[in-house]
Amino acid sequence: MRSLRENMRWILMGFVVVFVLSIFGMYGFGGRRESSKEEGIRDYAVAEISGKKVMRSALEANVRDYVERNNIKEISSNDLMAIRQAVVDNMAIQTELAKAVEKSGVKASDQEVEDVVKQISTQFPTKEAFQKHLDDNGIKLDALKASIQTQLSQQKLIEQSAGSIVVTPEEVKDFYDKGKTVFFTRPAGKKVVFARFANKESAEKVYEGLKSDSSKWDALLKDVASEDVKESVPYDAPIFLAESNLRDKMEGIKDLPVGGVATPIEITSNDVMVVLNKESMEKSTLSFDEVSKDIKALLTNQKKEEGQMKYINSLKEGATIKILDPSIFPQPVEEKAAEEVTKPASGDENASKTESQTETEADKKN
């Protein structure tokens, strides 16, 4: 995930709920936008959401935001139509969500808003840098706070929509039994630390030092010129390697005793690896008692998200969406199906042509 500072533009544009509404609403808060008119696109109403028109310029601006935020490089015409439809759908959801928030009376506190503003501002080196970023984007601080309060209020309502979540002991046990092999069984392997060097000489130097005292791992690495160390793992932060993955040049690691160091492994002439085994681990399965709390938390979150998604879908169903220019949106499924039914097969077309030609020739003879 990108840093908060890198995502600043998107935060200011007006996300509603990141995990649900992945596209900006045209009714959200935003800085300066380029108009589609400047690019030669005729501006006209392409859709209506609950009676409010969606202009082509607003639609395309949101599409550009989506494409840029997701770093999409290549888009087919079908992809573009699908993105436009998703934008309109999310505009509809946001419109209905705004109504629901107003009706419910749910509102984020001033302190909650200030906390978010502080969280954003701390991503900049100084307060002046933060203010300059706002000024450069044509954003007033009061407008930013209002946007954040709207978003937090909407998020609160969505979080409340799932209601009370209950996960039974039977559900937890069932999940454990079904996922024991996949999620809770660890294969045999080694917990190791490793370092990759730019030359064999540096690797050999560390290797020889480790043979006499493997606990000097960090100290020995410090003695090597930084440009000669391509990658390294600290002594106190070993990683797990499953034995099943130790193949080819790594095969010898399987037989390393605890504290043993492998002979430098030459991946390439300028990439040589030294591996130290800190712990050998047998295949094991975590007990139900060890993981039951984590399973319950997982299932609780899953049910909560399902409830929230159900609520979001109900908002969309409650909106009235009218497409005014079908040519720039995906064709409805039922229309596609109807076309496929009425469309003659290639063999039928050829047979029809042959039959027609025969009839024409017969008419000429007569």
C-alpha positions in Angstrom: 0.0 0.0 0.0 1.2 3.5 -0.8 2.1 5.8 2.0 -0.6 8.2 3.3 1.3 11.1 1.9 1.4 9.6 -1.6 -2.4 9.0 -1.3 -3.0 12.5 -0.1 -4.6 13.5 -3.4 -7.1 10.6 -3.2 -7.9 11.3 0.5 -8.8 14.9 -0.4 -10.8 13.9 -3.4 -13.4 12.2 -1.2 -13.2 8.5 -0.5 -16.2 7.3 1.3 -15.1 3.9 2.6 -11.9 2.6 1.1 -12.8 -1.2 1.2 -16.2 -0.6 -0.3 -16.2 2.5 -2.5 -13.1 2.3 -4.6 -14.1 5.1 -6.9 -14.5 8.8 -6.1 -18.0 10.2 -6.0 -18.7 13.3 -8.1 -20.4 14.8 -5.1 -17.3 14.4 -3.0 -14.8 17.1 -2.1 -12.0 17.7 -4.5 -9.2 20.1 -5.5 -8.7 21.4 -9.0 -9.7 19.2 -11.9 -9.0 19.4 -15.5 -12.1 19.7 -17.6 -12.8 17.1 -20.2 -13.9 20.0 -22.5 -10.3 20.9 -22.8 -9.7 17.5 -24.4 -12.4 18.0 -27.0 -15.1 15.9 -25.5 -18.6 17.3 -25.9 -20.1 17.8 -22.5 -23.6 16.4 -22.1 -25.7 14.3 -19.6 -24.8 10.6 -19.9 -26.8 9.3 -16.9 -29.2 10.3 -14.2 -28.9 9.3 -10.5 -32.1 9.8 -8.6 -33.1 12.6 -10.9 -29.7 14.3 -10.8 -27.8 14.4 -14.1 -24.2 13.0 -14.4 -22.3 15.0 -17.0 -19.8 13.4 -19.3 -17.0 15.7 -18.0 -17.6 14.6 -14.4 -17.8 10.9 -15.4 -14.5 11.0 -17.4 -12.8 12.9 -14.6 -13.7 10.1 -12.1 -12.6 7.5 -14.6 -9.2 9.2 -15.0 -8.9 9.3 -11.2 -9.6 5.6 -11.0 -7.2 4.7 -13.7 -4.4 6.8 -12.3 -4.9 5.7 -8.7 -4.8 2.0 -9.8 -1.8 2.6 -12.1 -3.6 1.0 -15.0 -1.5 1.3 -18.2 -3.6 -0.4 -20.8 -7.4 -0.2 -21.1 -9.5 -1.9 -23.8 -12.8 -0.3 -24.9 -14.7 -2.9 -22.9 -12.6 -2.1 -19.8 -13.3 1.6 -20.2 -17.1 0.9 -20.4 -17.0 -1.3 -17.3 -15.1 1.4 -15.4 -17.7 4.0 -16.4 -20.4 1.8 -15.2 -18.6 1.2 -11.9 -18.2 5.0 -11.5 -21.9 5.6 -12.0 -22.8 2.8 -9.6 -20.6 4.2 -6.9 -21.9 7.7 -7.4 -25.4 6.2 -6.8 -24.2 4.5 -3.7 -22.6 7.6 -2.4 -25.7 9.7 -3.1 -27.9 7.2 -1.2 -25.3 7.0 1.6 -25.4 10.7 2.1 -29.2 10.6 2.4 -28.9 7.7 4.9 -26.4 9.6 7.1 -28.6 12.7 7.2 -31.6 10.6 8.1 -29.8 8.6 10.8 -28.2 11.6 12.5 -24.8 9.8 12.7 -22.1 12.4 12.8 -18.3 12.3 13.4 -17.1 14.5 16.3 -14.9 17.5 15.8 -12.2 15.7 17.7 -12.3 12.7 15.3 -12.0 15.1 12.4 -9.0 16.9 14.0 -7.3 13.6 14.6 -7.5 12.7 10.9 -6.2 16.1 9.9 -3.3 15.7 12.3 -2.6 12.2 10.9 -2.4 13.7 7.4 -0.4 16.7 8.4 2.3 14.7 10.2 3.1 13.0 6.9 4.7 16.3 5.8 8.0 17.6 7.2 6.4 20.9 8.5 3.0 22.5 9.0 4.0 25.0 6.3 4.7 22.2 3.9 1.2 20.7 4.6 -0.4 24.1 4.1 1.5 24.7 0.9 0.2 21.3 -0.4 -3.3 22.4 0.3 -2.8 25.8 -1.4 -1.1 24.3 -4.4 -4.2 22.0 -4.9 -6.7 24.8 -4.3 -8.0 23.3 -1.1 -9.2 25.2 1.9 -8.6 23.7 5.4 -12.2 24.2 6.4 -13.4 22.4 3.3 -11.0 19.6 4.0 -12.4 19.2 7.5 -15.9 19.2 6.1 -15.0 16.5 3.7 -13.4 14.4 6.4 -16.4 14.7 8.6 -18.7 13.6 5.8 -16.5 10.6 5.1 -16.1 9.6 8.8 -19.9 9.9 9.3 -20.5 7.7 6.3 -18.0 5.2 7.5 -19.6 5.1 10.9 -23.0 4.4 9.4 -21.6 1.6 7.3 -19.8 0.0 10.3 -23.0 0.2 12.3 -25.0 -1.4 9.4 -23.7 -4.9 10.2 -25.4 -4.9 13.5 -24.5 -7.3 16.3 -22.1 -10.1 15.1 -22.3 -13.5 16.7 -19.8 -16.3 16.0 -20.7 -19.6 17.6 -18.1 -22.1 19.1 -19.4 -24.6 16.5 -18.4 -22.2 13.6 -15.0 -21.7 15.1 -14.4 -25.5 15.5 -15.7 -26.2 12.0 -13.3 -23.7 10.5 -10.4 -25.2 12.3 -11.3 -28.7 11.3 -11.7 -27.8 7.6 -8.6 -25.6 7.5 -6.3 -27.5 9.8 -4.0 -28.8 7.0 -4.0 -25.6 4.9 -3.8 -22.9 7.6 -2.5 -24.4 10.8 0.0 -27.0 9.7 3.6 -25.9 9.4 5.9 -28.1 7.2 9.4 -29.2 8.4 12.0 -26.6 7.7 14.8 -24.3 9.0 14.7 -20.9 10.6 17.7 -19.2 9.1 19.5 -15.9 8.6 21.3 -15.2 5.3 23.3 -12.6 3.5 24.0 -12.1 -0.2 27.4 -10.7 -1.2 28.6 -9.0 -4.4 31.7 -11.1 -4.5 33.0 -14.5 -3.3 35.8 -12.9 -1.2 33.4 -11.1 1.2 31.2 -14.2 1.5 34.2 -16.4 2.3 35.4 -13.9 5.0 32.0 -14.0 6.8 31.8 -17.8 6.4 35.1 -18.4 8.0 34.3 -16.1 10.9 30.9 -17.8 11.5 32.5 -21.3 11.6 34.3 -20.3 14.9 31.4 -18.3 16.4 28.0 -18.1 14.7 26.7 -15.6 17.2 29.0 -12.9 15.6 26.7 -12.8 12.6 25.8 -9.1 12.9 29.4 -8.0 13.8 30.9 -9.9 10.9 28.5 -8.3 8.4 29.4 -4.8 9.7 33.0 -5.5 8.9 32.1 -6.0 5.2 31.9 -2.9 3.0 28.3 -1.8 2.6 28.5 -1.9 -1.2 29.5 -5.6 -1.0 26.4 -6.6 0.9 23.5 -6.9 -1.4 21.0 -8.2 1.2 21.1 -9.5 4.7 18.8 -10.7 7.5 19.6 -9.6 11.2 20.6 -12.4 13.6 17.5 -11.8 15.7 15.1 -11.9 12.8 15.4 -15.4 11.2 13.1 -16.4 8.4 11.5 -19.8 7.9 12.4 -22.0 4.9 10.3 -25.1 4.3 12.4 -28.1 3.4 10.3 -28.8 0.4 11.5 -25.5 -1.1 15.2 -26.3 -0.5 16.2 -27.6 -3.9 19.1 -27.4 -6.4 21.9 -25.1 -4.9 19.9 -24.8 -1.7 19.7 -28.6 -1.1 22.6 -28.6 1.3 20.8 -26.4 3.8 18.5 -29.3 4.7 21.4 -31.1 6.5 22.7 -28.1 8.4 22.7 -28.6 12.2 21.6 -25.8 14.5 24.3 -23.2 14.5 25.7 -24.6 11.3 26.7 -22.4 8.3 26.5 -23.5 4.7 29.4 -23.3 2.4 29.0 -20.0 0.4 26.4 -20.6 -2.3 27.3 -19.1 -5.7 24.0 -18.0 -7.3 26.0 -16.0 -9.9 29.5 -14.7 -10.1 28.5 -11.5 -8.3 25.8 -12.9 -6.1 27.1 -15.3 -3.4 24.9 -16.3 -0.4 25.9 -17.3 3.1 23.2 -19.1 5.2 23.2 -19.8 9.0 20.7 -22.3 10.5 19.4 -21.0 13.8 16.7 -23.6 14.4 15.5 -26.9 12.8 11.8 -27.4 12.9 9.7 -30.5 12.5 6.3 -30.6 10.8 3.7 -29.5 13.3 0.1 -28.6 13.6 -1.2 -25.8 15.9 -3.7 -26.9 18.4 -7.3 -25.6 18.4 -6.7 -23.8 21.7 -3.7 -21.9 20.2 -5.7 -20.5 17.3 -9.4 -20.4 18.4 -9.3 -16.7 19.3 -7.7 -15.8 16.0 -10.3 -17.8 14.1 -13.2 -16.2 16.0 -11.7 -12.7 15.2 -11.4 -13.7 11.5 -15.0 -15.0 11.3 -16.3 -11.9 13.1 -14.6 -9.6 10.6 -15.8 -11.7 7.7 -19.4 -11.6 8.9 -19.1 -7.8 9.6 -17.8 -7.2 6.0 -20.6 -9.4 4.6 -23.2 -7.3 6.5 -21.7 -4.1 5.4 -21.6 -5.2 1.7 -25.2 -6.2 2.0 -26.0 -2.8 3.2 -24.0 -1.1 0.4 -25.8 -3.2 -2.2 -29.2 -2.2 -0.7 -28.2 1.4 -1.1 -27.4 0.8 -4.8 -30.8 -1.0 -5.2 -32.5 2.0 -3.6 -31.1 4.4 -6.1 -32.7 5.2 -9.5 -30.0 5.0 -12.2 -30.9 5.9 -15.7 -28.4 5.6 -18.5 -28.9 8.4 -21.1 -26.0 7.4 -23.5 -25.9 3.6 -23.7 -23.1 3.7 -26.3 -20.4 4.5 -23.7 -21.5 1.9 -21.1 -21.5 -2.0 -21.1 -24.4 -3.5 -22.9 -26.9 -5.1 -20.5 -26.6 -8.9 -20.1 -30.2 -9.5 -21.3 -29.6 -7.5 -24.5 -26.4 -9.5 -25.2 -28.3 -12.8 -24.7 -31.1 -11.7 -27.0 -28.5 -10.8 -29.7 -26.9 -14.2 -29.4 -30.3 -15.9 -29.8 -31.3 -13.9 -32.8 -27.9 -14.0 -34.5 -27.7 -16.7 -37.1 -24.9 -19.2 -36.9 -22.1 -18.9 -39.5 -23.2 -22.2 -41.1 -26.8 -21.0 -41.3 -25.7 -17.8 -42.9 -23.8 -19.7 -45.6 -26.7 -22.0 -46.2 -29.0 -19.1 -46.5 -26.7 -17.3 -49.0 -26.4 -20.5 -51.1 -30.2 -21.0 -51.1 -30.8 -17.4 -52.1 -28.2 -17.6 -54.9 -29.9 -20.8 -56.2 -33.3 -19.2 -56.2 -31.9 -16.2 -58.1 -30.3 -18.3 -60.8 -33.5 -20.3 -61.2 -35.5 -17.1 -61.7 -33.1 -16.0 -64.4 -33.5 -19.2 -66.3 -37.2 -18.9 -66.1 
